[in-house]
């Protein structure tokens, strides 16, 4: 595993709204080279929302579009905004080997790597595609699907190439719930995430889906809190207009669940900040 350190605790300043979005896709779902024209609207949207720290995390299959020099130029133009260079490493059976190699080659220029699982038993289709991906669940044992999904999450965590896990219970996207208690299904995975010193994102993307539920669900968040697993805040925005989507709602949820800290990353070093105003 590539080592990561934890920076000292800091207190965040500013209003009650959350200040960081650590899951964004400037390229959307297609290969687009990073340019100032592509990236500047994200910085502008962040500023309008009061966000002070954002991470670009395009899918690893589009790594050819990521340009660190363009990110540096964007930083120079927007000195009041922390802009992190990141990537989302998927378990894509076709592209992930090349994605892992690219991450290894560029580890020192990356601030942050998300790990995610979008593929189950089909190499040609993400299971979370709506509505087509729902067919992969038809007639199958849902508990077995959940067990297989979280095994794949552990495999992603074991790569040593990720700092945080994205949309941890994405498997619920089509509305399927396990018969077993979720604690029994996810417990081993959370233990492993903790042992690997990884974070888990709180993603508002689930509120945009038919499931209409935060990723991960409240019970998983409670279990993660018990294990002292840290969190990032994320929108999974595929357009700059989705940046910080539903963050006031997320802040209220975090207050209810008594989440007082979020973390940000710089060169894979985790910096924990107290969200004191929620």
C-alpha positions as CSV (number, residue, x, y, z in Angstrom):
1,X,0.0,0.0,0.0
2,X,1.2,3.5,-0.8
3,X,1.4,5.3,2.6
4,X,-0.8,8.2,3.6
5,X,-0.5,10.4,6.7
6,X,-3.1,12.3,8.7
7,X,-2.6,16.1,9.1
8,X,-3.6,17.8,12.4
9,X,-7.1,18.7,13.3
10,X,-8.4,22.1,12.1
11,X,-11.6,24.0,12.6
12,X,-13.4,25.2,9.6
13,X,-14.6,28.8,9.3
14,X,-17.5,30.3,7.6
15,X,-21.3,29.6,7.4
16,X,-23.2,26.5,8.2
17,X,-23.2,25.2,4.7
18,X,-20.7,22.5,3.9
19,X,-17.4,23.8,2.3
20,X,-16.0,20.8,0.3
21,X,-17.2,18.7,-2.6
22,X,-15.0,15.7,-3.2
23,X,-16.7,13.9,-6.1
24,X,-17.0,15.8,-9.4
25,X,-16.8,14.9,-13.1
26,X,-15.8,17.8,-15.3
27,X,-15.6,15.5,-18.3
28,X,-19.1,14.0,-17.5
29,X,-19.4,10.6,-19.1
30,X,-17.1,11.2,-22.1
31,X,-13.5,11.9,-22.8
32,X,-12.8,15.7,-22.9
33,X,-9.4,17.2,-22.5
34,X,-9.1,19.5,-19.5
35,X,-9.1,23.1,-20.6
36,X,-9.7,26.4,-18.8
37,X,-13.0,26.6,-20.6
38,X,-14.1,23.3,-19.3
39,X,-12.8,23.8,-15.7
40,X,-13.4,27.5,-14.9
41,X,-17.3,27.1,-14.6
42,X,-16.7,24.6,-11.8
43,X,-14.6,27.1,-9.9
44,X,-17.2,29.8,-10.6
45,X,-20.0,27.6,-9.3
46,X,-17.9,26.6,-6.2
47,X,-17.4,30.3,-5.4
48,X,-21.1,31.1,-5.8
49,X,-22.0,28.3,-3.4
50,X,-19.5,29.2,-0.8
51,X,-17.5,26.0,-1.4
52,X,-13.8,26.4,-0.6
53,X,-12.4,23.0,-1.4
54,X,-13.3,20.8,-4.4
55,X,-11.7,17.7,-6.0
56,X,-11.9,16.8,-9.7
57,X,-12.5,13.0,-9.8
58,X,-13.2,12.0,-13.4
59,X,-13.6,8.3,-14.1
60,X,-10.2,6.5,-14.6
61,X,-11.3,5.4,-18.1
62,X,-11.1,9.0,-19.1
63,X,-7.7,9.6,-17.6
64,X,-6.3,10.8,-21.0
65,X,-8.3,14.0,-20.5
66,X,-6.8,14.9,-17.2
67,X,-4.1,17.6,-17.5
68,X,-2.3,18.5,-14.3
69,X,-0.8,21.7,-15.9
70,X,-4.4,22.9,-16.7
71,X,-5.3,22.3,-13.1
72,X,-2.3,24.3,-11.9
73,X,-3.3,27.1,-14.2
74,X,-6.8,27.0,-12.8
75,X,-5.4,27.2,-9.2
76,X,-3.4,30.3,-10.2
77,X,-6.5,31.9,-11.5
78,X,-8.6,31.0,-8.4
79,X,-6.2,31.4,-5.4
80,X,-9.1,31.6,-2.9
81,X,-10.3,28.1,-3.8
82,X,-8.6,24.8,-3.0
83,X,-8.7,22.7,-6.2
84,X,-7.6,19.1,-5.8
85,X,-6.4,16.8,-8.6
86,X,-8.2,13.5,-8.3
87,X,-9.5,10.5,-10.1
88,X,-12.2,7.9,-9.5
89,X,-10.9,4.3,-9.8
90,X,-13.6,1.9,-10.9
91,X,-13.7,-1.9,-11.0
92,X,-14.4,-1.7,-14.7
93,X,-13.2,-5.1,-16.1
94,X,-12.1,-3.5,-19.4
95,X,-10.4,-0.3,-18.3
96,X,-9.4,-0.5,-14.6
97,X,-6.0,-2.2,-15.2
98,X,-4.9,0.8,-17.3
99,X,-6.5,3.1,-14.7
100,X,-4.5,1.6,-11.9
101,X,-1.3,1.9,-13.8
102,X,-2.0,5.5,-14.6
103,X,-2.7,6.2,-10.9
104,X,0.5,4.6,-9.9
105,X,2.5,6.6,-12.4
106,X,0.8,9.9,-11.4
107,X,0.4,9.3,-7.6
108,X,2.6,12.2,-6.6
109,X,0.6,14.7,-8.7
110,X,-2.8,13.4,-7.5
111,X,-4.3,14.7,-4.3
112,X,-7.1,12.3,-4.0
113,X,-8.3,9.0,-5.3
114,X,-11.9,7.7,-5.0
115,X,-12.5,3.9,-5.2
116,X,-15.9,2.7,-6.6
117,X,-17.7,-0.4,-7.7
118,X,-20.0,-0.1,-10.7
119,X,-19.7,-3.6,-12.2
120,X,-21.0,-6.9,-11.0
121,X,-21.3,-9.9,-13.4
122,X,-21.5,-8.0,-16.7
123,X,-18.4,-6.4,-18.2
124,X,-20.3,-4.4,-20.7
125,X,-22.8,-2.6,-18.4
126,X,-22.6,-0.8,-15.1
127,X,-25.2,-2.2,-12.7
128,X,-26.2,1.3,-11.6
129,X,-27.3,2.5,-15.0
130,X,-30.9,3.5,-15.0
131,X,-33.1,1.8,-16.0
132,X,-31.0,-0.8,-17.9
133,X,-28.9,-1.9,-15.0
134,X,-32.0,-3.1,-13.1
135,X,-32.1,-6.2,-15.3
136,X,-29.0,-7.5,-13.5
137,X,-31.0,-7.9,-10.3
138,X,-34.0,-9.7,-11.8
139,X,-34.6,-13.2,-10.5
140,X,-31.4,-13.2,-8.4
141,X,-30.9,-13.6,-4.6
142,X,-30.6,-10.0,-3.4
143,X,-28.6,-11.0,-0.3
144,X,-26.1,-12.8,-2.5
145,X,-25.8,-9.7,-4.7
146,X,-25.1,-7.5,-1.7
147,X,-22.5,-9.9,-0.4
148,X,-20.8,-10.0,-3.8
149,X,-20.9,-6.2,-4.1
150,X,-19.3,-5.6,-0.7
151,X,-16.7,-8.2,-1.4
152,X,-15.8,-6.1,-4.5
153,X,-15.7,-3.0,-2.3
154,X,-13.1,-4.7,-0.1
155,X,-11.1,-5.7,-3.1
156,X,-11.0,-2.0,-4.2
157,X,-10.0,-0.9,-0.7
158,X,-7.2,-3.5,-0.8
159,X,-5.5,-2.0,-3.8
160,X,-3.7,0.6,-1.7
161,X,-4.5,3.1,-4.4
162,X,-7.6,4.8,-3.0
163,X,-8.1,7.4,-0.2
164,X,-11.8,7.2,0.0
165,X,-14.7,4.9,-1.1
166,X,-17.5,6.4,-3.2
167,X,-21.3,5.8,-2.7
168,X,-20.6,2.9,-0.4
169,X,-24.1,1.3,-0.8
170,X,-24.7,2.0,-4.5
171,X,-26.0,-1.5,-4.8
172,X,-29.4,-0.3,-3.4
173,X,-29.9,2.1,-6.4
174,X,-32.8,0.1,-7.9
175,X,-34.6,-0.2,-4.6
176,X,-33.6,-3.8,-3.7
177,X,-33.0,-4.3,0.0
178,X,-31.4,-7.3,1.6
179,X,-33.3,-9.7,3.8
180,X,-30.4,-9.9,6.3
181,X,-29.6,-7.0,8.6
182,X,-27.4,-4.6,6.8
183,X,-25.0,-4.6,9.8
184,X,-24.3,-8.3,9.2
185,X,-23.6,-7.7,5.5
186,X,-21.5,-4.5,5.7
187,X,-19.7,-5.1,9.0
188,X,-16.7,-7.0,7.5
189,X,-16.3,-4.3,4.9
190,X,-16.4,-1.4,7.4
191,X,-13.8,-3.2,9.6
192,X,-11.5,-3.5,6.5
193,X,-12.0,0.1,5.5
194,X,-11.0,1.1,9.0
195,X,-8.0,-1.1,9.0
196,X,-6.9,0.5,5.7
197,X,-7.4,4.0,7.1
198,X,-9.7,5.0,4.4
199,X,-12.5,7.5,4.3
200,X,-16.1,7.1,3.1
201,X,-18.0,9.7,1.3
202,X,-21.4,11.1,2.2
203,X,-22.9,11.4,-1.3
204,X,-26.0,13.4,-2.1
205,X,-26.2,11.7,-5.5
206,X,-28.6,9.1,-4.1
207,X,-31.2,11.8,-3.6
208,X,-31.2,12.4,-7.3
209,X,-31.9,8.7,-8.0
210,X,-35.2,6.8,-7.7
211,X,-34.0,5.4,-4.4
212,X,-34.1,9.0,-3.0
213,X,-31.7,8.1,-0.2
214,X,-28.3,9.4,0.8
215,X,-25.3,7.2,0.1
216,X,-24.7,5.5,2.4
217,X,-27.8,4.8,4.4
218,X,-28.2,6.1,7.9
219,X,-27.5,2.7,9.6
220,X,-24.2,2.3,7.7
221,X,-23.2,5.8,8.6
222,X,-23.9,5.0,12.3
223,X,-21.8,1.8,12.1
224,X,-19.0,3.8,10.4
225,X,-19.1,6.4,13.2
226,X,-18.8,3.7,15.8
227,X,-15.6,2.5,14.0
228,X,-14.3,6.1,13.7
229,X,-14.2,6.0,9.9
230,X,-13.9,9.6,8.6
231,X,-16.2,11.1,5.9
232,X,-15.9,13.4,2.9
233,X,-18.9,15.3,1.5
234,X,-19.7,14.8,-2.2
235,X,-22.3,15.5,-4.9
236,X,-21.0,13.2,-7.7
237,X,-21.7,16.2,-10.0
238,X,-21.5,15.5,-13.7
239,X,-22.1,19.1,-14.5
240,X,-21.0,22.2,-12.7
241,X,-24.6,23.1,-12.0
242,X,-24.8,19.9,-9.8
243,X,-21.9,21.0,-7.7
244,X,-22.8,21.0,-4.0
245,X,-26.2,19.6,-4.9
246,X,-28.4,19.2,-1.8
247,X,-25.6,20.2,0.5
248,X,-28.0,22.1,2.9
249,X,-30.0,18.9,3.2
250,X,-26.8,17.0,3.8
251,X,-25.8,19.4,6.5
252,X,-29.1,18.8,8.3
253,X,-28.6,15.1,8.0
254,X,-25.1,15.3,9.4
255,X,-26.4,17.4,12.3
256,X,-29.0,14.7,13.1
257,X,-26.4,12.0,13.0
258,X,-24.0,14.1,15.0
259,X,-21.3,14.1,12.4
260,X,-19.1,17.0,13.4
261,X,-16.0,16.4,11.2
262,X,-15.3,16.0,7.5
263,X,-12.0,15.5,5.8
264,X,-10.1,17.0,2.8
265,X,-7.0,15.8,1.1
266,X,-3.8,17.2,-0.2
267,X,-1.3,14.8,-1.8
268,X,-3.2,12.0,-0.2
269,X,-2.7,13.5,3.3
270,X,-6.0,13.7,5.2
271,X,-6.9,16.9,6.9
272,X,-9.8,16.6,9.3
273,X,-11.9,19.7,9.9
274,X,-14.7,20.3,12.4
275,X,-17.9,21.5,10.9
276,X,-18.7,23.5,13.9
277,X,-21.8,25.4,12.7
278,X,-24.2,22.6,11.9
